[in-house]
Amino acid sequence: MAVELQDWTARLREEYLADFIPSGGAAVKIAIAPPEWAGFVLDTLAHEAREHGFRVAKIDAAQTRVHMIDQIFYAAARQVDWDASVERWLRTLLQRNGLSVAADQPLENLDAIAAANGRSRTDLIAEIHRLISNSLAQNYSLTRDFRTALIMLCWGRLNPQNVAPSDADVVKQWLLGERCSLATLKRMQIYSRIGRHNARILLASMAAWLHDAGASGLTLLLNLNAALTSTPAPENLVRYTRNTILDVYEVLRQFIDDTDETTHLLLGVAAGPGLLDDPKRSVDNYTALKLRIMDDVRDEERANPLNTMVRLGTENGISNMAPSGADTGLACATGRIGG
């Protein structure tokens, strides 16, 4: 049985985007729809998320190796405006602690901020250092390496270094999966690159951080269609074997299992019917995920739009909502979020 897209998005808006996720919850929602409608489905969900103050990151399995959680983290991190998020968090921190900073006052002008607050530059720097340390170093909802990275980004925003690359630049390279100086990272007490062993907890930290920086949370939108076809389009950068599709299912299974430990994160997935019907690539080949998304008890006459996985109807549920001439392909966002 199918669920109409209007009904599905309305339920997600009311039950998740409006309160549950901003209040600290996490959820995984999978929509089964024809592959040509994946872009429209995810764009509709992205619109709802942005309307509720979420930062949105779109990831296409055709461009990103979604069977590797570290690649998902990097793809999401590249869509975050780290400078804008850090600046917004810093301004809120300073104002909350009685330090006046005009909206048009550059944060790096510490002399002007000190004068406006009747403090010496030395005293102001010491106070800001204490505030940052107390707020981040002791925020145990964020993993240790992520806390260290944010502290360096904060200081890079307040007191830019006249070297290239600066410590803040190296931290951004580390977050984005780019080549960076391991010696500089070790000096900052970041001792390992981001990989499969730590990317999941770092992604959870990023969602929590975006909430702390003023957003409702992070909505991560994943188009799985490229992984579900045995004849990928020629332009696809990533090809998936039967073994790697099992790794994709393991990634989704771990997202579902981690919802109780994750905050401020909604994972929305669009997948074609092959997720259920393809004998070689369907979820039937990975029981651990199938048991988590299929309902053993269900109504015989109507589908539940709050299920982890729903089938979206193509007649009333999608087609009637699509604007004339709409581009139904999912274009991975190249702009930044968080600004």
C-alpha positions as a LaTeX table, in Angstrom:
\begin{tabular}{lrrr}
\hline
Residue & $x$ (\AA) & $y$ (\AA) & $z$ (\AA) \\
\hline
Met1 & 0.00 & 0.00 & 0.00 \\
Ala2 & 1.22 & 3.45 & $-0.89$ \\
Val3 & 1.34 & 6.69 & 1.08 \\
Glu4 & 0.72 & 10.02 & $-0.63$ \\
Leu5 & 3.72 & 12.34 & $-0.63$ \\
Gln6 & 1.58 & 15.15 & 0.82 \\
Asp7 & 0.60 & 12.95 & 3.73 \\
Trp8 & 4.15 & 11.70 & 4.28 \\
Thr9 & 5.75 & 15.14 & 4.33 \\
Ala10 & 2.94 & 16.54 & 6.48 \\
Arg11 & 3.49 & 13.80 & 9.08 \\
Leu12 & 7.26 & 14.32 & 9.02 \\
Arg13 & 6.70 & 18.03 & 9.48 \\
Glu14 & 4.31 & 17.61 & 12.39 \\
Glu15 & 5.92 & 14.67 & 14.18 \\
Tyr16 & 9.62 & 15.22 & 13.52 \\
Leu17 & 10.68 & 18.54 & 11.99 \\
Ala18 & 8.52 & 20.77 & 14.17 \\
Asp19 & 9.54 & 19.39 & 17.54 \\
Phe20 & 11.08 & 15.93 & 17.93 \\
Ile21 & 14.34 & 16.49 & 16.02 \\
Pro22 & 14.92 & 20.09 & 17.25 \\
Ser23 & 14.33 & 18.86 & 20.81 \\
Gly24 & 17.14 & 16.34 & 20.51 \\
Gly25 & 15.70 & 13.38 & 18.65 \\
Ala26 & 16.94 & 11.51 & 15.61 \\
Ala27 & 15.17 & 9.47 & 12.94 \\
Val28 & 15.68 & 7.58 & 9.69 \\
Lys29 & 12.96 & 7.72 & 7.02 \\
Ile30 & 13.10 & 5.74 & 3.77 \\
Ala31 & 10.80 & 6.52 & 0.82 \\
Ile32 & 10.31 & 4.01 & $-2.01$ \\
Ala33 & 9.45 & 5.82 & $-5.24$ \\
Pro34 & 10.22 & 5.51 & $-8.96$ \\
Pro35 & 13.87 & 6.50 & $-9.57$ \\
Glu36 & 12.90 & 9.45 & $-11.78$ \\
Trp37 & 11.05 & 11.01 & $-8.84$ \\
Ala38 & 13.85 & 10.75 & $-6.28$ \\
Gly39 & 14.98 & 14.32 & $-6.82$ \\
Phe40 & 11.51 & 15.76 & $-6.39$ \\
Val41 & 10.82 & 13.70 & $-3.27$ \\
Leu42 & 14.06 & 14.77 & $-1.60$ \\
Asp43 & 13.66 & 18.38 & $-2.73$ \\
Thr44 & 10.21 & 18.42 & $-1.13$ \\
Leu45 & 11.66 & 17.13 & 2.12 \\
Ala46 & 14.54 & 19.61 & 1.88 \\
His47 & 12.07 & 22.48 & 1.53 \\
Glu48 & 10.17 & 21.37 & 4.62 \\
Ala49 & 13.41 & 21.02 & 6.59 \\
Arg50 & 14.69 & 24.48 & 5.64 \\
Glu51 & 11.32 & 25.98 & 6.52 \\
His52 & 11.87 & 24.62 & 10.04 \\
Gly53 & 15.41 & 25.96 & 10.36 \\
Phe54 & 17.38 & 22.82 & 9.50 \\
Arg55 & 20.64 & 22.73 & 7.61 \\
Val56 & 20.28 & 20.41 & 4.65 \\
Ala57 & 22.93 & 18.28 & 2.98 \\
Lys58 & 22.14 & 16.27 & $-0.15$ \\
Ile59 & 24.16 & 13.22 & $-1.11$ \\
Asp60 & 23.78 & 11.19 & $-4.31$ \\
Ala61 & 25.07 & 7.62 & $-4.41$ \\
Ala62 & 26.10 & 8.25 & $-8.02$ \\
Gln63 & 28.69 & 10.79 & $-6.85$ \\
Thr64 & 29.56 & 9.65 & $-3.32$ \\
Arg65 & 30.58 & 6.19 & $-2.10$ \\
Val66 & 27.71 & 5.85 & 0.33 \\
His67 & 28.82 & 2.39 & 1.41 \\
Met68 & 31.56 & 4.19 & 3.37 \\
Ile69 & 30.41 & 6.30 & 6.32 \\
Asp70 & 33.50 & 8.51 & 6.18 \\
Gln71 & 32.61 & 9.51 & 2.61 \\
Ile72 & 29.10 & 10.41 & 3.76 \\
Phe73 & 30.61 & 12.56 & 6.51 \\
Tyr74 & 32.93 & 14.33 & 4.07 \\
Ala75 & 30.09 & 14.96 & 1.61 \\
Ala76 & 27.96 & 16.49 & 4.36 \\
Ala77 & 30.86 & 18.51 & 5.82 \\
Arg78 & 31.58 & 20.07 & 2.42 \\
Gln79 & 28.09 & 21.54 & 2.48 \\
Val80 & 28.60 & 23.28 & 5.82 \\
Asp81 & 29.74 & 26.88 & 6.00 \\
Trp82 & 32.04 & 26.35 & 8.96 \\
Asp83 & 33.12 & 29.99 & 9.23 \\
Ala84 & 29.54 & 31.26 & 9.37 \\
Ser85 & 28.47 & 28.60 & 11.88 \\
Val86 & 31.46 & 29.30 & 14.13 \\
Glu87 & 30.89 & 33.06 & 13.97 \\
Arg88 & 27.21 & 32.72 & 14.84 \\
Trp89 & 28.05 & 30.42 & 17.76 \\
Leu90 & 30.74 & 32.81 & 19.03 \\
Arg91 & 28.50 & 35.88 & 18.87 \\
Thr92 & 25.81 & 34.05 & 20.81 \\
Leu93 & 28.37 & 32.87 & 23.39 \\
Leu94 & 29.80 & 36.34 & 23.95 \\
Gln95 & 26.44 & 38.07 & 24.19 \\
Arg96 & 25.07 & 35.40 & 26.52 \\
Asn97 & 27.96 & 36.10 & 28.87 \\
Gly98 & 27.58 & 39.87 & 28.93 \\
Leu99 & 30.04 & 40.85 & 26.20 \\
Ser100 & 28.48 & 43.31 & 23.77 \\
Val101 & 29.38 & 42.81 & 20.10 \\
Ala102 & 27.68 & 44.95 & 17.46 \\
Ala103 & 26.18 & 43.10 & 14.53 \\
Asp104 & 28.58 & 44.82 & 12.12 \\
Gln105 & 31.61 & 44.46 & 14.42 \\
Pro106 & 34.21 & 42.01 & 13.03 \\
Leu107 & 35.05 & 39.42 & 15.65 \\
Glu108 & 38.74 & 39.59 & 14.85 \\
Asn109 & 38.87 & 43.25 & 15.94 \\
Leu110 & 39.47 & 42.36 & 19.58 \\
Asp111 & 40.73 & 45.85 & 20.42 \\
Ala112 & 37.38 & 47.40 & 19.47 \\
Ile113 & 35.41 & 44.70 & 21.32 \\
Ala114 & 37.59 & 45.21 & 24.42 \\
Ala115 & 37.06 & 48.99 & 24.31 \\
Ala116 & 33.29 & 48.59 & 23.87 \\
Asn117 & 33.14 & 46.39 & 26.96 \\
Gly118 & 35.54 & 48.35 & 29.18 \\
Arg119 & 38.21 & 45.68 & 29.23 \\
Ser120 & 41.83 & 45.47 & 28.20 \\
Arg121 & 42.69 & 43.30 & 25.23 \\
Thr122 & 44.59 & 40.91 & 27.49 \\
Asp123 & 41.68 & 40.52 & 29.90 \\
Leu124 & 39.22 & 40.08 & 27.03 \\
Ile125 & 41.30 & 37.34 & 25.41 \\
Ala126 & 41.60 & 35.51 & 28.73 \\
Glu127 & 37.85 & 35.75 & 29.31 \\
Ile128 & 36.99 & 34.56 & 25.81 \\
His129 & 39.46 & 31.69 & 26.15 \\
Arg130 & 37.75 & 30.63 & 29.37 \\
Leu131 & 34.28 & 30.87 & 27.81 \\
Ile132 & 35.26 & 28.80 & 24.77 \\
Ser133 & 37.02 & 26.19 & 26.88 \\
Asn134 & 34.11 & 25.83 & 29.30 \\
Ser135 & 31.54 & 25.66 & 26.51 \\
Leu136 & 33.32 & 23.29 & 24.15 \\
Ala137 & 35.98 & 21.34 & 26.01 \\
Gln138 & 33.38 & 20.19 & 28.52 \\
Asn139 & 30.61 & 19.55 & 25.98 \\
Tyr140 & 30.70 & 15.76 & 26.10 \\
Ser141 & 27.89 & 15.40 & 23.58 \\
Leu142 & 30.63 & 16.12 & 21.02 \\
Thr143 & 33.47 & 13.72 & 20.41 \\
Arg144 & 36.88 & 14.81 & 21.70 \\
Asp145 & 38.49 & 15.40 & 18.30 \\
Phe146 & 35.48 & 17.40 & 17.15 \\
Arg147 & 35.61 & 19.58 & 20.28 \\
Thr148 & 39.31 & 20.23 & 19.66 \\
Ala149 & 38.63 & 21.09 & 16.01 \\
Leu150 & 35.91 & 23.57 & 16.98 \\
Ile151 & 38.14 & 25.28 & 19.53 \\
Met152 & 40.76 & 25.81 & 16.82 \\
Leu153 & 38.12 & 27.12 & 14.39 \\
Cys154 & 36.89 & 29.55 & 17.04 \\
Trp155 & 40.36 & 30.93 & 17.67 \\
Gly156 & 41.00 & 31.10 & 13.96 \\
Arg157 & 37.90 & 33.26 & 13.64 \\
Leu158 & 38.85 & 35.54 & 16.53 \\
Asn159 & 42.59 & 35.75 & 15.95 \\
Pro160 & 43.49 & 34.78 & 12.35 \\
Gln161 & 47.05 & 33.58 & 11.84 \\
Asn162 & 49.31 & 35.19 & 9.27 \\
Val163 & 50.54 & 31.83 & 7.96 \\
Ala164 & 49.27 & 29.55 & 5.24 \\
Pro165 & 47.81 & 27.13 & 5.92 \\
Ser166 & 46.72 & 28.32 & 9.34 \\
Asp167 & 45.64 & 25.95 & 12.09 \\
Ala168 & 42.01 & 26.69 & 11.20 \\
Asp169 & 42.72 & 25.86 & 7.55 \\
Val170 & 44.26 & 22.53 & 8.56 \\
Val171 & 41.21 & 21.72 & 10.69 \\
Lys172 & 38.90 & 22.42 & 7.74 \\
Gln173 & 41.05 & 20.22 & 5.51 \\
Trp174 & 40.77 & 17.46 & 8.12 \\
Leu175 & 36.98 & 17.85 & 8.28 \\
Leu176 & 36.60 & 17.82 & 4.49 \\
Gly177 & 38.85 & 14.82 & 3.89 \\
Glu178 & 41.55 & 16.82 & 2.13 \\
Arg179 & 45.29 & 16.32 & 2.44 \\
Cys180 & 46.58 & 18.08 & 5.53 \\
Ser181 & 49.58 & 18.21 & 7.82 \\
Leu182 & 49.53 & 15.35 & 10.32 \\
Ala183 & 52.20 & 17.14 & 12.36 \\
Thr184 & 49.95 & 20.19 & 12.72 \\
Leu185 & 47.00 & 18.01 & 13.70 \\
Lys186 & 49.08 & 16.26 & 16.36 \\
Arg187 & 50.23 & 19.60 & 17.72 \\
Met188 & 46.56 & 20.49 & 18.11 \\
Gln189 & 45.99 & 17.09 & 19.79 \\
Ile190 & 44.02 & 15.57 & 16.92 \\
Tyr191 & 45.69 & 12.23 & 16.41 \\
Ser192 & 43.80 & 10.43 & 13.67 \\
Arg193 & 42.23 & 11.08 & 10.31 \\
Ile194 & 38.50 & 10.66 & 9.81 \\
Gly195 & 37.70 & 7.12 & 8.72 \\
Arg196 & 35.18 & 4.36 & 9.17 \\
His197 & 36.20 & 3.98 & 12.82 \\
Asn198 & 35.18 & 7.51 & 13.88 \\
Ala199 & 33.12 & 9.12 & 11.09 \\
Arg200 & 29.76 & 8.07 & 12.51 \\
Ile201 & 30.30 & 9.71 & 15.88 \\
Leu202 & 31.75 & 12.78 & 14.16 \\
Leu203 & 28.63 & 13.03 & 12.00 \\
Ala204 & 26.50 & 12.90 & 15.15 \\
Ser205 & 28.72 & 15.61 & 16.64 \\
Met206 & 28.27 & 17.77 & 13.55 \\
Ala207 & 24.47 & 17.53 & 13.82 \\
Ala208 & 24.60 & 18.48 & 17.50 \\
Trp209 & 27.01 & 21.33 & 16.74 \\
Leu210 & 24.78 & 22.80 & 14.01 \\
His211 & 21.97 & 22.88 & 16.56 \\
Asp212 & 24.24 & 24.65 & 19.06 \\
Ala213 & 25.12 & 27.14 & 16.30 \\
Gly214 & 21.48 & 28.14 & 15.84 \\
Ala215 & 19.97 & 25.60 & 13.46 \\
Ser216 & 17.22 & 23.14 & 14.34 \\
Gly217 & 19.57 & 20.33 & 13.39 \\
Leu218 & 20.86 & 18.54 & 10.31 \\
Thr219 & 18.71 & 16.93 & 7.63 \\
Leu220 & 20.79 & 14.52 & 5.58 \\
Leu221 & 19.15 & 13.51 & 2.29 \\
Leu222 & 20.43 & 10.43 & 0.47 \\
Asn223 & 19.54 & 9.33 & $-3.06$ \\
Leu224 & 20.26 & 5.60 & $-3.20$ \\
Asn225 & 19.13 & 4.86 & $-6.74$ \\
Ala226 & 22.59 & 4.60 & $-8.26$ \\
Ala227 & 23.42 & 1.79 & $-5.84$ \\
Leu228 & 20.30 & $-0.21$ & $-6.68$ \\
Thr229 & 20.82 & $-0.63$ & $-10.41$ \\
Ser230 & 23.09 & $-3.15$ & $-12.08$ \\
Thr231 & 23.30 & $-0.93$ & $-15.20$ \\
Pro232 & 24.44 & 2.46 & $-13.88$ \\
Ala233 & 24.34 & 5.59 & $-16.00$ \\
Pro234 & 27.64 & 6.31 & $-17.83$ \\
Glu235 & 28.07 & 9.62 & $-15.99$ \\
Asn236 & 27.98 & 8.00 & $-12.54$ \\
Leu237 & 31.28 & 8.38 & $-10.73$ \\
Val238 & 30.63 & 5.43 & $-8.41$ \\
Arg239 & 29.72 & 1.85 & $-9.30$ \\
Tyr240 & 28.31 & $-0.62$ & $-6.79$ \\
Thr241 & 28.85 & $-4.36$ & $-6.77$ \\
Arg242 & 26.58 & $-6.80$ & $-4.95$ \\
Asn243 & 29.05 & $-6.77$ & $-2.07$ \\
Thr244 & 29.21 & $-2.98$ & $-1.76$ \\
Ile245 & 25.40 & $-2.72$ & $-1.75$ \\
Leu246 & 25.50 & $-4.91$ & 1.36 \\
Asp247 & 27.86 & $-2.33$ & 2.87 \\
Val248 & 25.31 & 0.37 & 1.98 \\
Tyr249 & 22.66 & $-1.58$ & 3.88 \\
Glu250 & 25.01 & $-1.93$ & 6.83 \\
Val251 & 25.49 & 1.84 & 6.88 \\
Leu252 & 21.70 & 2.35 & 6.96 \\
Arg253 & 21.31 & $-0.32$ & 9.64 \\
Gln254 & 23.82 & 1.47 & 11.84 \\
Phe255 & 22.05 & 4.81 & 11.34 \\
Ile256 & 18.81 & 3.21 & 12.52 \\
Asp257 & 20.43 & 1.53 & 15.51 \\
Asp258 & 22.17 & 4.76 & 16.54 \\
Thr259 & 19.05 & 6.95 & 16.67 \\
Asp260 & 18.79 & 6.57 & 20.44 \\
Glu261 & 22.34 & 7.92 & 20.82 \\
Thr262 & 22.14 & 10.64 & 18.15 \\
Thr263 & 20.58 & 14.10 & 18.46 \\
His264 & 19.21 & 16.67 & 16.02 \\
Leu265 & 19.57 & 14.46 & 12.92 \\
Leu266 & 17.04 & 13.38 & 10.32 \\
Leu267 & 18.22 & 10.99 & 7.61 \\
Gly268 & 15.88 & 10.94 & 4.63 \\
Val269 & 16.49 & 8.27 & 1.98 \\
Ala270 & 14.93 & 7.97 & $-1.47$ \\
Ala271 & 15.22 & 4.57 & $-3.13$ \\
Gly272 & 13.66 & 2.92 & $-6.13$ \\
Pro273 & 11.56 & $-0.27$ & $-6.00$ \\
Gly274 & 14.77 & $-2.26$ & $-6.43$ \\
Leu275 & 15.34 & $-1.89$ & $-2.69$ \\
Leu276 & 12.50 & $-4.36$ & $-2.22$ \\
Asp277 & 12.11 & $-6.12$ & $-5.57$ \\
Asp278 & 15.53 & $-6.66$ & $-7.17$ \\
Pro279 & 16.49 & $-10.29$ & $-6.46$ \\
Lys280 & 20.20 & $-9.50$ & $-6.50$ \\
Arg281 & 20.27 & $-6.12$ & $-4.77$ \\
Ser282 & 17.18 & $-5.92$ & $-2.59$ \\
Val283 & 17.17 & $-5.71$ & 1.16 \\
Asp284 & 16.18 & $-9.39$ & 1.20 \\
Asn285 & 19.90 & $-10.03$ & 0.88 \\
Tyr286 & 20.61 & $-8.24$ & 4.17 \\
Thr287 & 18.27 & $-9.47$ & 6.88 \\
Ala288 & 19.62 & $-7.15$ & 9.58 \\
Leu289 & 18.28 & $-4.09$ & 7.75 \\
Lys290 & 15.11 & $-5.79$ & 6.49 \\
Leu291 & 14.05 & $-6.61$ & 10.04 \\
Arg292 & 14.40 & $-2.95$ & 10.99 \\
Ile293 & 12.39 & $-1.40$ & 8.16 \\
Met294 & 9.65 & $-3.95$ & 7.45 \\
Asp295 & 6.58 & $-4.04$ & 9.68 \\
Asp296 & 5.31 & $-7.46$ & 10.70 \\
Val297 & 2.04 & $-5.94$ & 11.97 \\
Arg298 & 0.21 & $-3.53$ & 9.67 \\
Asp299 & $-3.23$ & $-2.34$ & 8.70 \\
Glu300 & $-4.77$ & $-4.27$ & 5.79 \\
Glu301 & $-6.45$ & $-1.20$ & 4.30 \\
Arg302 & $-4.01$ & 1.69 & 4.68 \\
Ala303 & $-0.31$ & 2.32 & 5.13 \\
Asn304 & 1.24 & 4.06 & 8.12 \\
Pro305 & 3.08 & 7.23 & 6.99 \\
Leu306 & 5.19 & 7.15 & 10.17 \\
Asn307 & 6.82 & 3.82 & 9.36 \\
Thr308 & 10.58 & 3.85 & 8.90 \\
Met309 & 9.98 & 2.84 & 5.27 \\
Val310 & 7.01 & 3.85 & 3.13 \\
Arg311 & 6.02 & 3.36 & $-0.49$ \\
Leu312 & 5.04 & 6.64 & $-2.14$ \\
Gly313 & 2.17 & 6.53 & $-4.62$ \\
Thr314 & 2.85 & 7.80 & $-8.14$ \\
Glu315 & $-0.64$ & 8.91 & $-9.12$ \\
Asn316 & $-2.00$ & 10.99 & $-6.26$ \\
Gly317 & 1.05 & 11.03 & $-4.01$ \\
Ile318 & 3.70 & 12.49 & $-6.31$ \\
Ser319 & 2.58 & 13.36 & $-9.80$ \\
Asn320 & $-0.07$ & 15.87 & $-8.76$ \\
Met321 & 2.45 & 17.74 & $-6.59$ \\
Ala322 & 5.20 & 18.05 & $-9.20$ \\
Pro323 & 5.34 & 21.53 & $-10.73$ \\
Ser324 & 5.23 & 21.78 & $-14.50$ \\
Gly325 & 8.67 & 21.25 & $-15.99$ \\
Ala326 & 10.17 & 20.30 & $-12.64$ \\
Asp327 & 13.65 & 18.81 & $-12.65$ \\
Thr328 & 13.21 & 15.49 & $-10.92$ \\
Gly329 & 16.90 & 14.62 & $-10.83$ \\
Leu330 & 18.75 & 15.04 & $-7.55$ \\
Ala331 & 21.50 & 17.61 & $-7.91$ \\
Cys332 & 24.04 & 17.40 & $-5.11$ \\
Ala333 & 24.29 & 20.79 & $-3.43$ \\
Thr334 & 27.45 & 22.67 & $-4.24$ \\
Gly335 & 26.56 & 25.68 & $-2.16$ \\
Arg336 & 27.24 & 25.80 & 1.54 \\
Ile337 & 24.87 & 25.51 & 4.42 \\
Gly338 & 25.05 & 27.12 & 7.81 \\
Gly339 & 25.56 & 30.68 & 6.61 \\
\hline
\end{tabular}
